[in-house]
Amino acid sequence: MNKSDSLRKRKAQHLPKNTLSKNDDKTVAVVMETVIEHLNVRFKLAELGYYLEYVKQIKLSELIGIIKSYDKRTEFATLTNEDAYIQPDGGVLVLRKKDDENYKRIALAVEMKHQGTNDKRVAEGKKKQAQGNAIERLGKNLIGIRATLQYEKVTPFVCFGWGIDFAEGSGIRNRVITMNEFYPLNRVFVHKRENYAPVSMYFREKEWQENELFDVMKEIAEASITTYIY
């Protein structure tokens, strides 16, 4: 069975137990399973004493704990809610050590944003609506991930955006470019460069397919794990 067939089969298996989830989130979860399998084989993580944990959300207190583990920063705000968390649409893949329960490194964080229905409204003879704010909700999660990885060489964060609002020539793409510190879209960025921390922002009008997600997510996770372990 090729990779494409395998991904379709996994997605079908997940449909019954994820009927309340968004289709995009289910797709990313299915692709993430395949990425995890690949990484375990690629790096022989079990033999090296590591394992991967896939979580849908991560508490702010955990992010602060990761920052503290570098022993470089001493000042932190007091959280008003210890249960507060960030929840990227596609979840977070965390690299863990079997012999150190405190070891946590973000190997991959995934967002998936679908924005824009004006193409359908125009086809139906309706007026266009103002562009939505799905992209604005990226801010909190991206800031949290960037802060947590301040002392690392990598920022393994990716957002896949699709829909009419993200078509070529759309002004809303400028918001994404600004959010990514003016680095280009639709390219993999993992390692920090020029004192910036660009991330991988993939945006277009056409919906992203499972194989495309897999290729990008795999590349980012491989780069971050290589940096953490070696």
C-alpha positions in Angstrom: 0.0 0.0 0.0 1.5 3.4 -1.0 1.6 6.4 1.3 -1.4 8.0 -0.3 -3.6 4.9 0.1 -2.3 4.5 3.7 -3.3 8.1 4.6 -6.8 7.7 3.1 -7.3 4.5 5.0 -6.3 6.1 8.3 -8.6 9.1 7.7 -11.5 6.7 7.1 -10.7 4.9 10.3 -10.8 8.1 12.3 -14.1 9.5 10.9 -16.5 7.6 13.2 -14.8 8.6 16.4 -14.1 12.2 15.4 -17.5 13.3 14.2 -17.4 16.5 16.3 -14.0 17.5 15.0 -13.3 19.8 12.1 -12.4 17.9 8.9 -9.0 19.8 8.7 -8.1 18.8 12.3 -8.9 15.1 11.6 -6.7 15.3 8.4 -3.8 16.7 10.3 -4.2 14.1 13.1 -4.1 11.3 10.6 -1.0 12.7 8.8 0.7 13.2 12.2 0.3 9.5 13.0 2.2 8.7 9.7 4.8 11.3 10.5 5.4 9.8 14.0 5.8 6.3 12.5 8.3 7.7 10.0 10.3 9.5 12.7 10.5 6.5 15.0 12.0 4.4 12.2 14.1 7.2 10.7 15.8 8.0 14.0 15.4 4.7 15.9 14.2 6.9 18.8 13.4 4.0 21.1 17.0 2.7 20.9 18.3 6.2 21.7 16.0 6.5 24.7 13.5 9.0 23.3 9.9 8.9 22.4 7.3 11.2 20.8 4.2 12.5 22.5 1.4 14.0 20.4 -0.8 16.4 22.3 -3.7 18.5 21.2 -2.9 21.3 23.7 -0.1 22.3 25.9 -0.4 24.3 29.1 1.3 27.7 29.5 2.9 26.4 32.7 4.5 23.6 30.7 5.9 26.1 28.2 7.3 28.2 31.0 8.8 25.0 32.4 10.6 24.3 29.1 12.0 27.9 29.1 13.2 27.5 32.7 15.0 24.2 31.8 17.6 26.2 29.8 18.6 28.1 33.0 19.0 31.4 31.2 15.9 33.3 32.1 14.7 34.2 35.6 11.7 36.5 35.3 8.3 35.2 34.6 4.8 36.6 35.1 2.4 34.8 37.4 -0.3 33.1 35.4 -3.9 34.1 36.3 -5.0 30.5 35.4 -2.7 27.6 35.9 -4.9 25.5 33.5 -4.5 28.0 30.6 -3.1 26.5 27.4 -2.5 27.0 23.8 -4.2 24.6 21.3 -2.9 24.7 17.8 -5.4 23.3 15.4 -3.1 20.4 14.4 -1.6 19.8 17.9 1.9 19.7 19.1 4.5 16.9 18.8 6.8 16.7 21.8 10.1 14.9 22.0 10.5 13.2 25.4 13.2 11.2 27.2 12.5 7.8 28.8 14.8 8.5 31.7 13.9 12.1 32.3 10.3 13.0 32.8 11.1 16.7 32.8 12.7 16.7 29.3 10.3 18.2 26.8 11.2 19.7 23.4 8.7 20.8 20.8 9.4 18.9 17.6 6.5 20.2 15.6 3.5 22.5 16.1 0.8 22.6 13.4 -1.9 25.0 12.6 -4.6 24.6 9.9 -6.7 27.6 8.9 -9.5 27.7 6.4 -10.8 31.2 5.6 -13.0 32.7 3.0 -16.5 31.9 1.5 -16.8 34.8 -0.9 -16.2 32.6 -3.9 -19.3 30.6 -3.0 -21.3 33.7 -2.1 -20.5 35.4 -5.5 -21.5 32.2 -7.3 -24.8 32.3 -5.4 -25.4 35.9 -6.4 -24.8 37.2 -2.8 -22.7 40.1 -1.7 -19.2 39.6 -0.5 -18.6 39.4 3.3 -15.7 41.1 5.1 -12.7 38.8 5.4 -12.6 36.8 8.6 -10.2 36.8 11.4 -9.0 33.2 11.4 -5.5 34.3 10.7 -5.5 36.7 13.7 -6.0 33.7 16.0 -2.5 32.5 15.0 -0.9 35.2 17.0 -1.1 33.8 20.5 0.0 30.3 19.6 2.9 31.5 17.5 4.1 33.9 20.2 4.0 31.1 22.8 6.0 28.7 20.6 8.6 31.4 19.6 9.1 32.3 23.3 9.4 28.7 24.4 12.1 28.1 21.7 14.0 31.3 22.3 17.1 29.4 23.3 16.9 26.8 20.6 18.3 26.9 17.0 14.9 25.9 15.6 11.3 27.0 15.5 9.4 24.0 14.2 6.0 25.7 13.6 3.9 25.4 10.5 0.6 26.8 9.5 -1.4 25.5 6.5 -3.9 28.1 5.3 -6.4 27.6 2.5 -9.5 29.4 1.1 -10.4 32.3 -1.1 -9.1 34.8 1.4 -5.6 33.4 0.9 -5.6 33.4 -2.9 -2.7 35.1 -4.7 -3.1 38.9 -4.7 -5.2 38.9 -1.5 -4.3 41.6 0.9 -4.8 39.3 3.8 -1.6 37.5 2.8 0.3 40.6 4.0 -0.9 39.9 7.5 0.7 36.4 7.3 3.9 37.8 5.8 4.1 40.3 8.7 3.4 37.6 11.2 6.3 35.6 9.7 8.7 38.6 10.1 8.6 39.3 6.4 10.0 36.0 5.3 8.5 34.3 2.2 5.5 32.1 2.3 5.2 28.5 1.1 8.7 27.6 2.1 10.0 25.5 5.0 11.8 27.5 7.7 13.0 25.7 10.7 16.4 27.0 11.8 16.8 30.6 13.0 18.6 33.0 10.8 19.8 36.6 10.8 18.6 36.9 14.5 15.0 36.1 13.4 12.9 33.0 13.9 10.9 32.5 10.7 8.4 29.7 10.6 6.8 27.7 7.8 3.7 29.5 6.5 1.9 27.6 3.6 -1.0 29.6 2.2 -3.1 29.2 -1.0 -6.6 29.1 -2.2 -6.7 25.4 -3.0 -7.2 22.9 -0.1 -4.1 21.1 1.1 -3.8 17.3 0.4 -2.6 14.7 2.9 0.6 14.0 0.9 1.5 17.6 0.8 1.0 18.0 4.6 3.1 14.9 5.2 6.0 16.1 3.1 6.2 19.5 4.9 5.5 18.2 8.4 8.1 15.4 8.0 10.8 17.8 6.9 10.2 20.2 9.7 10.1 17.4 12.4 13.2 15.7 11.0 15.2 19.0 11.2 14.1 19.8 14.7 14.8 16.3 16.1 18.2 16.2 14.4 19.0 19.5 16.1 17.8 18.3 19.6 19.5 14.9 19.5 22.7 15.6 17.6 
